[in-house]
Amino acid sequence: MNIKDINSAIISGVFTNDDLNSIANAIKFARGQLARQNARTFWAGDTVKFTSARNGVTYTGTVEKIKLKYALVRTAGSRFNVPLSMLE
């Protein structure tokens, strides 16, 4: 099953509310796992880039601090609290 099949199955409405809650919980768990994996790959001082979900702009900056699920990233003149799953 690929992503298109999953998306079309969700949109078509074949799932119950309990099924959708289960899918949402699985996604939340997978995002947490990805954040923990990324937390082990980034260190303070690393140069990273991320794309803002608000305006679509790609920023490049330096990691100042790694938190549980977020990283504090300093760019030219700004500091962002970025989810670890968004960092490249």
N, C-alpha and C positions, 0 to 999 in steps of 0.2 A: 504494500500500500504506500503510495507516495503522498506528498503534501496536498496535491490537487484533489485526490480522492478523499482525504480527511476533511479538507475545507468544504467540499461539496456535500459530504455526508452531514456535517454540522449545519450547514446552511439549509439543507433540505428538510430539517426538522425531524429526523428519524430517532433522535435521542430524547430520553426523558430528562426531567430536571435533575434527577439523581445521577444519570449518566454524564450530563454536562458538568455537574459539580465534581465528579470523579476526574473528568478530563482537566478541569481547571486546577484541581489539586496536583495532578501529575505534572502539569506545566509549571506550577509554582515550585514543586520539588526539583524539577529539571533545571530551572533557572537558578535555584539555590546551589545545586551541585556545580553548575557552570561558574557561578560566582566564587565558590570555594576553590575550584580548580584554578581560576584566574588569579585568585589571591596568592597562590603559591608561585605564580609565574612573574608577577610584577613586584618590584621593590622601589622604595623611596629613591628618587634620583633618576629613574627610568624615564625616557622620552616616550610618550604615548600619543595616540590620536583617537578621537571619537567624534561621532556625528550627533549633533543636538537633535533631540526628538521634537523640540519646539519650533526651530526655524530651519532645520536641515543643513546648517553650516557645519563643516568639518573643522574641528579645532585640533591643534597640536600643542602639547604642553608637557610639563614635568610632574611626575608623581611626588607629592609632598608627604603623604601618609596613606597607608593601607588600613582600612577599617574592616569590619566583618563582611559587609556586602558592598561597600562603596570605597572609592579612592578619592582623596582630595588632590585635585590636579590644578596646577597653576599654569595659566596661559599668559599671553602678552597682556598684562593689565587686569586679569580676572582670575578668580578661583572658582572651581566647579566641584561639586560633590557628585561624582559620576558612578553609576552602577558598574561593578567590575566586569559584568558581562558585556558592556558596551566598549570596553577598551581594546585597542589593537596595538 
